Amino acid sequence: MSRIAAAFRELRQKKRKALIPYVTAGFPYADITPALMHGMVTAGANIIELGVPFSDPTADGPVIQKAGERALLLGIGMAQVLAMVRRFREKDGKTPVVLMGYANPVERYGQLHGAGAFVRDAAAAGVDGVLVVDYPPQECKDFATQLKTAGLDMIFLLAPTSTDQRMEQVAAVASGYVYYVSLKGVTGSGALDAGAVRAMLPRIRARVKIPVGVGFGIRDAETARAIGQVADAVVIGSRLIQLIEEQPYEKVIATAMDFLRPIRAALDSVEG
């Protein structure tokens, strides 16, 4: 059983919902990410999504784009991201880590280090899942099989515009959880419509039998609680990135923890 599956099983047993914060690797300071990850776990995170910086992130809004650009300027690439996960694993062997990003850095890593190197090195570093935004499910069955063989989960996005056919294609290859994008558009855009999410999730669950996390538009304890009533997990990225963006080094971790604690409490007020 993967760490992700184990985390969701434990949460179900305790009737709790998963809190999944997203941070861009190497942001806002090149060497802060492992300590920031530990801080987020202490504040109640169950799974961490770690963004891999990329120069042309088509699904990311201006907040996360800016974070990625800053990390790239600090020299953060896939090799550095995997090193951060290895450092995190020195003290935490339980909390799942998902790499979220785009095909280019994954494939470039293979070009530099050999066929199969990304899956091999990600597994060795302690990565648990991979979400490649621009890998359509019908075209990456081989990659999903490689990940599964190495003990990693392949995670996919679903959106309000996803057809039943798309959901079934995702269900055929996805593992760990699926990430439902609650808004049309990029990260950090629009206002969350909890009613629309509530209406969509039964359609997803009729076709996808693994946990469903919801992200895009969740910015505080109130919106997290609303989504936690219907989803298995809440994913928060843009607001967290905004809060830590301009903090001095010594305040980044405390700022992230202070933001996540009331969200954790809000989710724990939801009956599982």
Order of alpha helices (4+ residues) and beta strands (2+ residues): alpha-beta-alpha-beta-alpha-alpha-beta-alpha-alpha-beta-alpha-beta-beta-alpha-beta-alpha-beta-alpha-beta-alpha-alpha
